[in-house]
Amino acid sequence: MRQYFHKGLLWRASDQAEVASFELFVDLLFVGLIAINGDHVAEEPDGHELLRFVITFIMSWKIWSDLALIISWFETDDLFQRVSVLFIMACLLGLTVNMLEAFHDTYTQLVAFFLTARLFMGSYCLFLSCVVPMVRGMMIVQAILQALPGVLWIASIYVEMPNRLAVIWLAIFLDLAGGVFVIGLIRCSKFVSKRFGNWIEKVFEFYPAVNIEHKTERTNAFVALVFGYSVVAILYQSTASFGLNAFFGKAVLGLLQAFCFNMIYFELDGSDLYTHAIRRNVFSGESTTDHFHILHIAAVFTNVTCLAIIWGGVHLPFIMSYVLGAAALSKLVLATDCADANSHDLTTLYEEKSEDHLPAGLRWFYCVGLGLALLFMGVISMTHVHKDPPIGVRIKKRYRLANRAVVCVIFFCLPLAHELSSLQLVSVTTGMVIWVLLVELWGVSCPGESFFGEKRQCQYTAKCKISKKDLESAAKSGTVINVEKFSGKGEKGMYELS
């Protein structure tokens, strides 16, 4: 096991949990899944297609997240693990090739491949409960959480639409929220009864913990691939002798959008953190002390906090919303409803995909998709505690997030402006995303910083109760001074050290 909890203490292995190459290989398959799912939802922008997109995306995400969780828990690195991952990828491939006609002819095959992957991982957990008996309780629970929603998925095959949707959403709810109920049961067992609490404490005396570094790296890698899809989606092929036209302009604006989203997520919201959401204490909001490099015991209040659950849960709607907006953008780039956008300037394949008008559903998918993605990125940022320099920042975090919320509202209202062409729509949305980025960059900077001109030399000062003569003597001889012995406030004879 990479790490586990025992009576409130976190034990971690000395080895660093690095992302393995086969995990990235799984993500490559997911890129194809996103491309197929996103491109199809943009071809038919209506409510029925949106519903199919959301359900199938959640199913594929569940397989990916469960696989990442098991790999994060256990360090096996053997041939059996590779074969197991390959088998799950084959199931994910089967789910992908059956997702577009899921509500018509291929729903049974879709559920079959989904349940095969889920039940295989449940069987794997039962196997681990035998070979790693100290976490047997949690592994059996994981197997139950894999199998219980499967009953509903099987039942949904025999229910006709639209009643089938009620069974599907109940199964999805159990898939996504089942682990939260288990955590709540463990935490609150003693409030039910002392006897029940003692039994729960004995069964779950040891339980695996999520490796924070591995979790964040896997999530960041996945988000990077999603941003990569948005860049690939805007590509097209031109036949014009002079290719600087409206098609190219919209593609460049789409590239600017992806660049800004990437910079906001990674370089503003995800960097310079004082406390990551997973490390924050559930009650006090303070960080837990679980960052060491050798096998150790650290006092930890909880391994899964409310903020950690929010951080992990919000990534699913964030990614879905962004994929939806990026897929719609791929159609907007090829639209011929604006000046200097002649369909004959495109190759035959892309000319067939171009349209001379924008369907209302496409406008909603694009604007609301990007707006929700920006909104959920703000929620992710709220779960972290960012570092603030001693002299403060120009705009506090809550005001910067309020600016994002206002921009999101504008995004939600833009589809009502039917007179906007594709070029105008992409231009307005890109301008607002750039505005958010500029406000964030200006807001997180220190009041004394300058974006232009020569930067001032960084200085650090401290006041110590030590004579100038002793200080100069120590500097010449190289003697180390323990400044804690000479610290003070306002005493006579103090000198400022720079």
Secondary structure, DSSP 8 states (H G I E B T S, - for coil): --EEEETTEEEE-SS-----HHHHHHHHHHHHHHHHHHHHHHHS-SHHHHHHHHHHHHHHHHHHHHHHHHHHH----SHHHHHHHHHHHHHHHHHHHTSTTTTTT-HHHHHHHHHHHHHHHHHHHHHHHHHSGGGHHHHHHHHHHHHHHHHHHHHHHTS-TTHHHHHHHHHHHHHHHHHHHHHHHHHHHHHH-HHHHHHHHHHTSEEE---HHHHHHHHHHHHHHHHHHHHHHT---B--SS--SHHHHHHHHHHHHHHHHHIIIIIIISSSEEE-GGGB-TTT--B-----SSSEEEE-S-SS-HHHHHHHHHHHHHHHHHHHHHHHHHHHHH--SSTT--GGGB-HHHHHH--SS--HHHHHHHHHHHHHHHHHHHHHHHHSEE---TT--SS-HHHHHHHHHHHHHHHHHGGG-TT--HHHHHHHHHHHHHHHHHHHHHHHS-TT--SSS--------EEES--HHHHHHHHHHT----GGGGB-SS-TT-EEE-
